[in-house]
Amino acid sequence: MDNSTYIIKGGLSLNGSVAISGAKNAAAAIIPAALMTDGSCRVENIPDISDNAKLFKILRRMGAQITRVGRDAWDIDCSGVKTHVAVFDEMQQIRSSYYLVGALLARFGRADVAMPGGCNFGGPRPIDQHIKGFTALGAKIEINNGVLTATTDGGLHSANVLLDGIPSVGATINIMFAATTADGLTVIENAAREPHIVDAAQFLNLMGADVRGAGTETIKIRGAKKLHGAAHTIIPDQIEAGTFMAAVAATGGEVELTNVIPRHLECISVKLREMGIVVDEFAGEGRVVVKSSGKITPTDVKTLPYPGFPTDMQPQISTVLTLAGGTSRVTDSVWESRFRYVDELTKMGARARISGATATIDGVRKLTGATIKATDLRAGAALVIAGLAAHGTTTVEGVEYVERGYEHFVEKLNSLGADVSRSGYVSDSMSESIAGDAAFGVPSKQA
């Protein structure tokens, strides 16, 4: 971790228009999926964030050639990848590195991958459902010294896989990857339904896979002998859009969000409307307009798998509710230990108490600037929202977490009238890694 900070002069309303970037969670799956073919894939709308810079570095070290062909468009050529081994320091810094297991199994029938890292919510984030699926498909799994080794005896075969408990997004995608070249018809039951699962499935189908039912509880994959290169555009980021919507709710003003899919935002829009925020959707134009009514109504929120309210929006909506005119309750049924940021909000005058997986929040009239520290990606975004709404100056430490998932966050906020400055080390970005060519050895053909 570094010593980077955001300095936020709060109390300013947000107004104007902001374009939403490509979905972090979709890119986290689609970039590794490019390993599944020895052809070249062109992927557009990839957000310039540190997690993707690390994924590019991992693929590059494995032998991939990555070429920038536009502002957010990249050619990923994995024809030079001849290894099933991915054991690098970057693997422990991002959660999505586990997608390399499914991708390498699909292509090589074997994978040796360092165990993933990413945000720590204060509780375990097991990959047991991933392993269950790989085992059902015929893989033998061993974990030694932080490295997961998956091997097969003659390749993968089809299976019926039932995911236990709350549907796992990561396991759904990873099993889908591995099954793409498994012999026969694989069925995943109790599959997660998030939009980025549908996006990843569409990319696989463009590569020659046969994946059906993505976005429903049952996904069927008929194994293909080989995949080929394809071109794909990543969907807009549902959580980035929701974060800006929450920021408008907390600070006031009116903001137009462009490059969005309004139906992906319904689970967020419905709750904001309950809170007295005006949300107008223009589905045919790919935009949403969010306007503060000047008053925040308390409400109860419970996170659920899609199409329910997303756990990745829980910290942001809780921050808005610290300013509501009454008592609200927020329950996280997905990650019950995801309330560590509340201690930071109390330093700003928020009133909240945690009991198990539920936060009870008593709204206050105002928050006051303070020095606070991000503990994970979405908590960091929530603390930025708190700083934007607070009276006085707020210093947010640990902003490298925020830059794992938000492209040009400071610039976008300032374009809407915020006053945010950044100090300290700049997190990895794809743009800067390409600029010198030396850091990643990646050629650039920027349009």
C-alpha positions as a Python dict, from the first residue, in 0.01 Angstrom:
ca = {
    (1, 'M'): (0, 0, 0),
    (2, 'D'): (115, 358, -61),
    (3, 'N'): (55, 692, 108),
    (4, 'S'): (-174, 844, -154),
    (5, 'T'): (-460, 1065, -37),
    (6, 'Y'): (-755, 1262, -167),
    (7, 'I'): (-806, 1610, -25),
    (8, 'I'): (-1174, 1699, -53),
    (9, 'K'): (-1327, 2039, 13),
    (10, 'G'): (-1685, 1943, 82),
    (11, 'G'): (-2022, 2109, 70),
    (12, 'L'): (-2041, 2154, -308),
    (13, 'S'): (-2331, 2014, -510),
    (14, 'L'): (-2262, 1807, -820),
    (15, 'N'): (-2400, 1924, -1155),
    (16, 'G'): (-2338, 1840, -1518),
    (17, 'S'): (-2282, 1526, -1723),
    (18, 'V'): (-2046, 1232, -1673),
    (19, 'A'): (-1973, 936, -1900),
    (20, 'I'): (-1960, 599, -1724),
    (21, 'S'): (-1665, 373, -1804),
    (22, 'G'): (-1663, 6, -1893),
    (23, 'A'): (-1753, -239, -1619),
    (24, 'K'): (-1464, -333, -1391),
    (25, 'N'): (-1617, -669, -1305),
    (26, 'A'): (-1678, -757, -1669),
    (27, 'A'): (-1324, -662, -1772),
    (28, 'A'): (-1189, -867, -1481),
    (29, 'A'): (-1331, -1178, -1646),
    (30, 'I'): (-1302, -1091, -2015),
    (31, 'I'): (-930, -1005, -2008),
    (32, 'P'): (-835, -1350, -1868),
    (33, 'A'): (-1083, -1512, -2108),
    (34, 'A'): (-862, -1396, -2395),
    (35, 'L'): (-617, -1667, -2282),
    (36, 'M'): (-864, -1932, -2397),
    (37, 'T'): (-774, -1885, -2764),
    (38, 'D'): (-447, -1876, -2954),
    (39, 'G'): (-597, -1604, -3172),
    (40, 'S'): (-622, -1229, -3121),
    (41, 'C'): (-912, -1056, -2947),
    (42, 'R'): (-1004, -689, -2969),
    (43, 'V'): (-1176, -565, -2656),
    (44, 'E'): (-1320, -213, -2633),
    (45, 'N'): (-1443, -6, -2339),
    (46, 'I'): (-1183, -147, -2099),
    (47, 'P'): (-1159, 92, -1800),
    (48, 'D'): (-815, 235, -1724),
    (49, 'I'): (-780, 114, -1365),
    (50, 'S'): (-499, -44, -1168),
    (51, 'D'): (-659, -391, -1153),
    (52, 'N'): (-664, -410, -1533),
    (53, 'A'): (-306, -284, -1553),
    (54, 'K'): (-206, -577, -1332),
    (55, 'L'): (-405, -824, -1545),
    (56, 'F'): (-229, -695, -1855),
    (57, 'K'): (106, -736, -1684),
    (58, 'I'): (24, -1095, -1588),
    (59, 'L'): (-82, -1187, -1943),
    (60, 'R'): (222, -1012, -2087),
    (61, 'R'): (453, -1213, -1861),
    (62, 'M'): (286, -1529, -1984),
    (63, 'G'): (368, -1440, -2344),
    (64, 'A'): (69, -1238, -2464),
    (65, 'Q'): (110, -941, -2695),
    (66, 'I'): (-113, -649, -2592),
    (67, 'T'): (-154, -353, -2823),
    (68, 'R'): (-346, -34, -2761),
    (69, 'V'): (-556, 57, -3065),
    (70, 'G'): (-778, 332, -2922),
    (71, 'R'): (-854, 530, -2607),
    (72, 'D'): (-1013, 227, -2441),
    (73, 'A'): (-962, -42, -2705),
    (74, 'W'): (-694, -312, -2691),
    (75, 'D'): (-583, -607, -2902),
    (76, 'I'): (-494, -906, -2683),
    (77, 'D'): (-304, -1172, -2875),
    (78, 'C'): (-240, -1488, -2673),
    (79, 'S'): (-96, -1697, -2957),
    (80, 'G'): (243, -1669, -2787),
    (81, 'V'): (118, -1804, -2455),
    (82, 'K'): (257, -2157, -2419),
    (83, 'T'): (246, -2190, -2041),
    (84, 'H'): (-22, -2290, -1791),
    (85, 'V'): (174, -2133, -1505),
    (86, 'A'): (81, -1793, -1361),
    (87, 'V'): (265, -1731, -1036),
    (88, 'F'): (344, -1361, -1007),
    (89, 'D'): (328, -1099, -731),
    (90, 'E'): (38, -925, -907),
    (91, 'M'): (-178, -1235, -860),
    (92, 'Q'): (-200, -1167, -487),
    (93, 'Q'): (-308, -806, -539),
    (94, 'I'): (-630, -866, -732),
    (95, 'R'): (-924, -1096, -669),
    (96, 'S'): (-999, -1163, -1035),
    (97, 'S'): (-673, -1353, -1090),
    (98, 'Y'): (-869, -1669, -1004),
    (99, 'Y'): (-1032, -1651, -1349),
    (100, 'L'): (-699, -1763, -1491),
    (101, 'V'): (-767, -2111, -1351),
    (102, 'G'): (-1081, -2165, -1557),
    (103, 'A'): (-928, -2004, -1865),
    (104, 'L'): (-606, -2210, -1854),
    (105, 'L'): (-795, -2532, -1783),
    (106, 'A'): (-1008, -2467, -2090),
    (107, 'R'): (-707, -2414, -2313),
    (108, 'F'): (-435, -2639, -2172),
    (109, 'G'): (-615, -2883, -1942),
    (110, 'R'): (-391, -2769, -1657),
    (111, 'A'): (-336, -2457, -1449),
    (112, 'D'): (-84, -2351, -1184),
    (113, 'V'): (-208, -2020, -1047),
    (114, 'A'): (-114, -1819, -738),
    (115, 'M'): (-404, -1775, -498),
    (116, 'P'): (-584, -1439, -541),
    (117, 'G'): (-582, -1129, -321),
    (118, 'G'): (-792, -813, -358),
    (119, 'C'): (-1007, -637, -101),
    (120, 'N'): (-1025, -773, 251),
    (121, 'F'): (-1371, -725, 403),
    (122, 'G'): (-1263, -859, 741),
    (123, 'G'): (-1386, -1213, 671),
    (124, 'P'): (-1304, -1512, 450),
    (125, 'R'): (-1373, -1507, 77),
    (126, 'P'): (-1342, -1878, -7),
    (127, 'I'): (-1317, -2028, -353),
    (128, 'D'): (-1471, -2359, -250),
    (129, 'Q'): (-1749, -2330, -510),
    (130, 'H'): (-1491, -2277, -784),
    (131, 'I'): (-1308, -2591, -673),
    (132, 'K'): (-1634, -2788, -652),
    (133, 'G'): (-1710, -2700, -1014),
    (134, 'F'): (-1360, -2778, -1143),
    (135, 'T'): (-1366, -3113, -963),
    (136, 'A'): (-1703, -3201, -1112),
    (137, 'L'): (-1558, -3129, -1457),
    (138, 'G'): (-1280, -3379, -1396),
    (139, 'A'): (-999, -3164, -1260),
    (140, 'K'): (-785, -3263, -964),
    (141, 'I'): (-714, -2966, -737),
    (142, 'E'): (-422, -2921, -498),
    (143, 'I'): (-317, -2609, -306),
    (144, 'N'): (41, -2587, -187),
    (145, 'N'): (237, -2283, -69),
    (146, 'G'): (-25, -2042, -200),
    (147, 'V'): (-44, -2197, -548),
    (148, 'L'): (-353, -2373, -682),
    (149, 'T'): (-270, -2657, -919),
    (150, 'A'): (-547, -2799, -1138),
    (151, 'T'): (-474, -3105, -1352),
    (152, 'T'): (-681, -3333, -1572),
    (153, 'D'): (-642, -3686, -1699),
    (154, 'G'): (-719, -3658, -2067),
    (155, 'G'): (-910, -3332, -2050),
    (156, 'L'): (-1230, -3201, -1892),
    (157, 'H'): (-1571, -3360, -1926),
    (158, 'S'): (-1924, -3227, -1886),
    (159, 'A'): (-2106, -3224, -1551),
    (160, 'N'): (-2408, -3096, -1365),
    (161, 'V'): (-2290, -2841, -1110),
    (162, 'L'): (-2516, -2707, -834),
    (163, 'L'): (-2373, -2399, -661),
    (164, 'D'): (-2448, -2395, -290),
    (165, 'G'): (-2603, -2109, -94),
    (166, 'I'): (-2589, -1755, -232),
    (167, 'P'): (-2499, -1777, -602),
    (168, 'S'): (-2129, -1703, -649),
    (169, 'V'): (-2049, -1467, -935),
    (170, 'G'): (-1685, -1570, -950),
    (171, 'A'): (-1761, -1943, -940),
    (172, 'T'): (-2031, -1908, -1205),
    (173, 'I'): (-1790, -1740, -1447),
    (174, 'N'): (-1492, -1963, -1367),
    (175, 'I'): (-1688, -2287, -1411),
    (176, 'M'): (-1840, -2145, -1731),
    (177, 'F'): (-1487, -2078, -1861),
    (178, 'A'): (-1363, -2429, -1784),
    (179, 'A'): (-1674, -2594, -1927),
    (180, 'T'): (-1642, -2407, -2256),
    (181, 'T'): (-1410, -2674, -2400),
    (182, 'A'): (-1522, -2969, -2184),
    (183, 'D'): (-1662, -3266, -2373),
    (184, 'G'): (-2044, -3275, -2363),
    (185, 'L'): (-2312, -3054, -2207),
    (186, 'T'): (-2242, -2889, -1872),
    (187, 'V'): (-2527, -2742, -1666),
    (188, 'I'): (-2469, -2489, -1387),
    (189, 'E'): (-2764, -2464, -1147),
    (190, 'N'): (-2821, -2178, -899),
    (191, 'A'): (-2595, -1968, -1120),
    (192, 'A'): (-2543, -1601, -1044),
    (193, 'R'): (-2725, -1362, -1280),
    (194, 'E'): (-2524, -1037, -1274),
    (195, 'P'): (-2493, -837, -1598),
    (196, 'H'): (-2119, -899, -1626),
    (197, 'I'): (-2183, -1276, -1633),
    (198, 'V'): (-2400, -1219, -1941),
    (199, 'D'): (-2126, -1000, -2089),
    (200, 'A'): (-1860, -1267, -2034),
    (201, 'A'): (-2086, -1532, -2189),
    (202, 'Q'): (-2144, -1314, -2494),
    (203, 'F'): (-1767, -1277, -2538),
    (204, 'L'): (-1722, -1655, -2514),
    (205, 'N'): (-1993, -1712, -2776),
    (206, 'L'): (-1824, -1463, -3009),
    (207, 'M'): (-1510, -1678, -2968),
    (208, 'G'): (-1699, -1986, -3084),
    (209, 'A'): (-1832, -2120, -2753),
    (210, 'D'): (-2189, -2242, -2700),
    (211, 'V'): (-2313, -2084, -2376),
    (212, 'R'): (-2687, -2046, -2318),
    (213, 'G'): (-2893, -1916, -2028),
    (214, 'A'): (-2647, -1662, -1888),
    (215, 'G'): (-2848, -1415, -1683),
    (216, 'T'): (-3076, -1693, -1554),
    (217, 'E'): (-3038, -1945, -1273),
    (218, 'T'): (-2946, -2221, -1519),
    (219, 'I'): (-2655, -2193, -1761),
    (220, 'K'): (-2588, -2462, -2021),
    (221, 'I'): (-2251, -2494, -2193),
    (222, 'R'): (-2188, -2735, -2478),
    (223, 'G'): (-1817, -2791, -2511),
    (224, 'A'): (-1637, -2662, -2821),
    (225, 'K'): (-1318, -2817, -2954),
    (226, 'K'): (-1142, -2485, -2999),
    (227, 'L'): (-1208, -2114, -2964),
    (228, 'H'): (-1099, -1835, -3198),
    (229, 'G'): (-1036, -1462, -3172),
    (230, 'A'): (-1324, -1214, -3149),
    (231, 'A'): (-1411, -848, -3103),
    (232, 'H'): (-1622, -734, -2810),
    (233, 'T'): (-1728, -415, -2632),
    (234, 'I'): (-1758, -432, -2252),
    (235, 'I'): (-2083, -315, -2093),
    (236, 'P'): (-2099, 6, -1884),
    (237, 'D'): (-2015, -19, -1515),
    (238, 'Q'): (-2329, -59, -1304),
    (239, 'I'): (-2145, 15, -978),
    (240, 'E'): (-1958, 322, -1102),
    (241, 'A'): (-2291, 461, -1222),
    (242, 'G'): (-2452, 379, -887),
    (243, 'T'): (-2167, 549, -703),
    (244, 'F'): (-2222, 874, -892),
    (245, 'M'): (-2596, 846, -830),
    (246, 'A'): (-2528, 811, -457),
    (247, 'A'): (-2289, 1109, -467),
    (248, 'V'): (-2562, 1327, -617),
    (249, 'A'): (-2806, 1208, -350),
    (250, 'A'): (-2561, 1301, -74),
    (251, 'T'): (-2443, 1635, -210),
    (252, 'G'): (-2742, 1770, -403),
    (253, 'G'): (-2753, 1894, -759),
    (254, 'E'): (-2841, 1728, -1086),
    (255, 'V'): (-2621, 1498, -1294),
    (256, 'E'): (-2673, 1321, -1625),
    (257, 'L'): (-2504, 981, -1654),
    (258, 'T'): (-2428, 875, -2011),
    (259, 'N'): (-2308, 541, -2148),
    (260, 'V'): (-2529, 343, -1910),
    (261, 'I'): (-2781, 60, -1941),
    (262, 'P'): (-3074, 185, -1729),
    (263, 'R'): (-3223, -161, -1666),
    (264, 'H'): (-2895, -264, -1501),
    (265, 'L'): (-2943, 29, -1262),
    (266, 'E'): (-3304, -46, -1167),
    (267, 'C'): (-3206, -218, -842),
    (268, 'I'): (-3028, 103, -739),
    (269, 'S'): (-3273, 351, -889),
    (270, 'V'): (-3570, 199, -706),
    (271, 'K'): (-3401, 240, -367),
    (272, 'L'): (-3291, 597, -440),
    (273, 'R'): (-3646, 689, -536),
    (274, 'E'): (-3762, 551, -199),
    (275, 'M'): (-3513, 794, -45),
    (276, 'G'): (-3667, 1091, -226),
    (277, 'I'): (-3413, 1115, -508),
    (278, 'V'): (-3545, 1182, -859),
    (279, 'V'): (-3418, 931, -1115),
    (280, 'D'): (-3528, 968, -1477),
    (281, 'E'): (-3433, 694, -1723),
    (282, 'F'): (-3386, 733, -2096),
    (283, 'A'): (-3325, 375, -2200),
    (284, 'G'): (-3325, 443, -2572),
    (285, 'E'): (-3052, 703, -2529),
    (286, 'G'): (-2841, 509, -2279),
    (287, 'R'): (-2860, 775, -2010),
    (288, 'V'): (-3003, 846, -1666),
    (289, 'V'): (-3062, 1181, -1495),
    (290, 'V'): (-3035, 1197, -1116),
    (291, 'K'): (-3162, 1498, -922),
    (292, 'S'): (-3164, 1568, -551),
    (293, 'S'): (-3494, 1673, -398),
    (294, 'G'): (-3313, 1847, -110),
    (295, 'K'): (-3427, 1590, 146),
    (296, 'I'): (-3322, 1231, 208),
    (297, 'T'): (-3590, 993, 338),
    (298, 'P'): (-3472, 706, 563),
    (299, 'T'): (-3526, 354, 434),
    (300, 'D'): (-3425, -6, 487),
    (301, 'V'): (-3183, -176, 248),
    (302, 'K'): (-3091, -543, 214),
    (303, 'T'): (-2828, -656, -32),
    (304, 'L'): (-2913, -957, -247),
    (305, 'P'): (-2775, -1126, -557),
    (306, 'Y'): (-2877, -957, -883),
    (307, 'P'): (-3140, -837, -958),
    (308, 'G'): (-3145, -740, -590),
    (309, 'F'): (-2960, -444, -441),
    (310, 'P'): (-2586, -505, -499),
    (311, 'T'): (-2345, -557, -210),
    (312, 'D'): (-2095, -341, -401),
    (313, 'M'): (-2331, -45, -347),
    (314, 'Q'): (-2390, -109, 22),
    (315, 'P'): (-2119, 130, 158),
    (316, 'Q'): (-2224, 410, -78),
    (317, 'I'): (-2595, 389, 4),
    (318, 'S'): (-2519, 364, 377),
    (319, 'T'): (-2317, 684, 354),
    (320, 'V'): (-2609, 865, 193),
    (321, 'L'): (-2839, 738, 470),
    (322, 'T'): (-2617, 898, 737),
    (323, 'L'): (-2777, 1224, 617),
    (324, 'A'): (-3137, 1098, 608),
    (325, 'G'): (-3407, 1245, 830),
    (326, 'G'): (-3456, 944, 1054),
    (327, 'T'): (-3338, 588, 1119),
    (328, 'S'): (-3241, 344, 846),
    (329, 'R'): (-3127, -18, 855),
    (330, 'V'): (-2886, -171, 608),
    (331, 'T'): (-2835, -547, 600),
    (332, 'D'): (-2565, -709, 389),
    (333, 'S'): (-2667, -1069, 322),
    (334, 'V'): (-2372, -1127, 88),
    (335, 'W'): (-2068, -1005, 289),
    (336, 'E'): (-2166, -962, 651),
    (337, 'S'): (-1825, -822, 751),
    (338, 'R'): (-1842, -532, 507),
    (339, 'F'): (-1906, -254, 761),
    (340, 'R'): (-1553, -166, 872),
    (341, 'Y'): (-1578, 172, 703),
    (342, 'V'): (-1851, 278, 949),
    (343, 'D'): (-1587, 356, 1212),
    (344, 'E'): (-1443, 610, 968),
    (345, 'L'): (-1784, 770, 910),
    (346, 'T'): (-1831, 815, 1284),
    (347, 'K'): (-1517, 1029, 1287),
    (348, 'M'): (-1715, 1267, 1063),
    (349, 'G'): (-2014, 1278, 1296),
    (350, 'A'): (-2222, 992, 1155),
    (351, 'R'): (-2430, 792, 1400),
    (352, 'A'): (-2441, 419, 1329),
    (353, 'R'): (-2413, 92, 1517),
    (354, 'I'): (-2341, -254, 1384),
    (355, 'S'): (-2505, -575, 1496),
    (356, 'G'): (-2402, -879, 1297),
    (357, 'A'): (-2476, -814, 931),
    (358, 'T'): (-2694, -507, 995),
    (359, 'A'): (-2609, -140, 1040),
    (360, 'T'): (-2862, 84, 1213),
    (361, 'I'): (-2806, 439, 1097),
    (362, 'D'): (-2952, 745, 1267),
    (363, 'G'): (-2937, 1034, 1023),
    (364, 'V'): (-2759, 1357, 1118),
    (365, 'R'): (-2797, 1705, 974),
    (366, 'K'): (-2438, 1728, 859),
    (367, 'L'): (-2106, 1549, 840),
    (368, 'T'): (-1782, 1726, 929),
    (369, 'G'): (-1451, 1690, 750),
    (370, 'A'): (-1191, 1459, 906),
    (371, 'T'): (-895, 1238, 819),
    (372, 'I'): (-1030, 894, 730),
    (373, 'K'): (-891, 579, 571),
    (374, 'A'): (-1028, 347, 303),
    (375, 'T'): (-1021, -25, 383),
    (376, 'D'): (-1143, -159, 49),
    (377, 'L'): (-1257, -44, -294),
    (378, 'R'): (-1625, 34, -238),
    (379, 'A'): (-1571, 156, 117),
    (380, 'G'): (-1318, 401, -26),
    (381, 'A'): (-1574, 530, -274),
    (382, 'A'): (-1823, 570, 11),
    (383, 'L'): (-1575, 776, 213),
    (384, 'V'): (-1518, 1001, -88),
    (385, 'I'): (-1895, 1057, -103),
    (386, 'A'): (-1890, 1143, 269),
    (387, 'G'): (-1611, 1393, 208),
    (388, 'L'): (-1800, 1553, -81),
    (389, 'A'): (-2108, 1601, 140),
    (390, 'A'): (-1923, 1710, 457),
    (391, 'H'): (-1863, 2061, 584),
    (392, 'G'): (-1494, 2147, 576),
    (393, 'T'): (-1199, 1951, 441),
    (394, 'T'): (-1170, 1572, 439),
    (395, 'T'): (-853, 1374, 380),
    (396, 'V'): (-910, 1021, 252),
    (397, 'E'): (-613, 789, 289),
    (398, 'G'): (-565, 455, 114),
    (399, 'V'): (-707, 577, -216),
    (400, 'E'): (-514, 312, -407),
    (401, 'Y'): (-811, 91, -317),
    (402, 'V'): (-1046, 333, -494),
    (403, 'E'): (-829, 339, -806),
    (404, 'R'): (-856, -36, -836),
    (405, 'G'): (-1207, 15, -971),
    (406, 'Y'): (-1281, 376, -1074),
    (407, 'E'): (-1136, 526, -1390),
    (408, 'H'): (-1026, 891, -1361),
    (409, 'F'): (-1242, 929, -1049),
    (410, 'V'): (-1098, 1262, -936),
    (411, 'E'): (-1120, 1415, -1283),
    (412, 'K'): (-1481, 1306, -1326),
    (413, 'L'): (-1586, 1442, -987),
    (414, 'N'): (-1414, 1774, -1049),
    (415, 'S'): (-1583, 1804, -1388),
    (416, 'L'): (-1913, 1800, -1196),
    (417, 'G'): (-1811, 2083, -964),
    (418, 'A'): (-1638, 1894, -682),
    (419, 'D'): (-1308, 2013, -533),
    (420, 'V'): (-1086, 1705, -500),
    (421, 'S'): (-707, 1697, -524),
    (422, 'R'): (-474, 1401, -509),
    (423, 'S'): (-135, 1362, -348),
    (424, 'G'): (116, 1080, -334),
    (425, 'Y'): (205, 789, -557),
    (426, 'V'): (-12, 736, -865),
    (427, 'S'): (-160, 384, -888),
    (428, 'D'): (-83, 164, -1187),
    (429, 'S'): (-276, 267, -1495),
    (430, 'M'): (-284, 105, -1836),
    (431, 'S'): (-226, 440, -2005),
    (432, 'E'): (96, 511, -1820),
    (433, 'S'): (222, 154, -1850),
    (434, 'I'): (185, 178, -2227),
    (435, 'A'): (329, 529, -2260),
    (436, 'G'): (687, 425, -2194),
    (437, 'D'): (654, 75, -2344),
    (438, 'A'): (932, -38, -2108),
    (439, 'A'): (718, -122, -1807),
    (440, 'F'): (517, -393, -1981),
    (441, 'G'): (691, -420, -2315),
    (442, 'V'): (352, -352, -2472),
    (443, 'P'): (342, -190, -2816),
    (444, 'S'): (114, 109, -2862),
    (445, 'K'): (-94, 202, -3166),
    (446, 'Q'): (-317, 455, -2999),
    (447, 'A'): (-570, 604, -3238),
}
